[in-house]
Amino acid sequence: MTDIKLHEGELNIMELLWSNKSLAAKDIAKIIKDYIGWEKNTTYTVIKRLVEKGAVCRDEPGFICRAAISKKTIQFSETKHLLDKFYSGSLISFFSDYLGSQALSSAELKELKNIIVRQKDVSEGSST
């Protein structure tokens, strides 16, 4: 799986592309200016970096941009990075710390149990 690290500004542009499928760079620049106040050159620089990282594809004519990677891919990469950074990659340590400090509703506990059961079924299915 691709491991691409994106900063907050890059994520803002990616969110636009995930929501809209494709946008002209000039339209991205207008939206970003209204949203976070960046000038057009700053937005174009960030788009260029996203293209270089392989996160965005740029098509001509019109400098049309579209996401080259899915939101799920970035979510997985960012989550893995955080787990590695704060929990030495251990899901058990993360779940123990995080869930131990949360008051979960009955519905949330039931959903977590369902996720574990589904994961167990997948694991057992792959070992047979």
N, C-alpha and C positions, 0 to 999 in steps of 0.2 A: 504494500500500500504506500502511496506517495506521502512523504512527510514534509509538508510545507508549513512553515511558521508565518503567520500573518499578524501584523500589528493592527491596532484598533481602526486606524484610518483605512487600511486595506480592507478590513472586514466590512466597513461601511459601504464601500464600493461593491464588494462581493454580495452583500445583502440586496443591494439594488439589482444586481444582475440575476441573482437567484429568484427574485420576485418578478422581474420583467423579461427574463429569458435573454433579451439582447437590447442594447441601447447604444445610440451614437455617443461618442466621447463628449461631444458638445452638450448633449442632454444630461449626461452624468455630471459634467462640470456645473451646469445650472442648478441641478438638484442639490449637489454637495455644497455649493455656495450658499443656498438657502438654508441648508440643514446644519452645516458646521462652519461656514464662512470662508472656506478655502477659495483662493483665486484659481482661475482656469489653469494656469501653468502648474500649480501645485497638484491639482487633480490629474493633469496629463502626466506628470512625473510619477505619481503613484500608479496610474494605469500602466505606464511603461514598465515599472517594477513588477507589477502583477503579471504582465506578459512575459517578462524575463524569468519569473519564477515558475511559469507554466500554469498559473491559476486562471488566466484570461486569454482568450483568443481574440485577435483583432482582424477584422475583414474589411477590405476596401470594396467599393468606394464608400466614403462616409465615415471611416474609422469606427465601424460598428463593433462593439465589444460584447462578448458573451462569456459566461463562466465555463472554464475548461475542466473544472473539478466540482464535485457536488458539495453541498453544505454538509452532508453526512461525513464525507471524507475529512473535511476540515474539523468538524466536531470531534471525530475520532482522534485525529492528529493532536489537536489542542488538549484533549482529555488525557491522552497518553503522555504528553509533555508535562502536564500538571502532576499526574500520578508519579512519573519518574522524578520530578523535581521535589515534591513534598513527601512522597511515601515510598521512595525507592522502587517504584513500579508495582507496589503491592496493592491489589484491589482489596484484599482482606483488611489491611491496615486502614485504608481509606474508609471502607464501609463501617468498620468498627468505630473509628473516630467520628465520622460524620453522622451515622445513624444513632450512635450513642448520645449525641447532643441534640437530637431532634425529637419533638413530640409528634409521632405519626398517627394519623387517623386510622380507624379500622379499615376504611377503603384503601388507603395507601399500603397498609400492612398486607391486605389481601392481594393487591396488585403485585407487591414485591414477592409474595409467596408464589403467585402464578408465574412470574418471570423466572424464579428459581426452578420451578417444576418444568417449565418449557426448556430451560437450559439443560436440566438433568436429562430430559427426554432426548434432546439433541446429542448430548455427550454419550449417552448409552446407545443411541442409534448408530453413532459413528464407530463404536467399539465392537459391534457385532458383525 
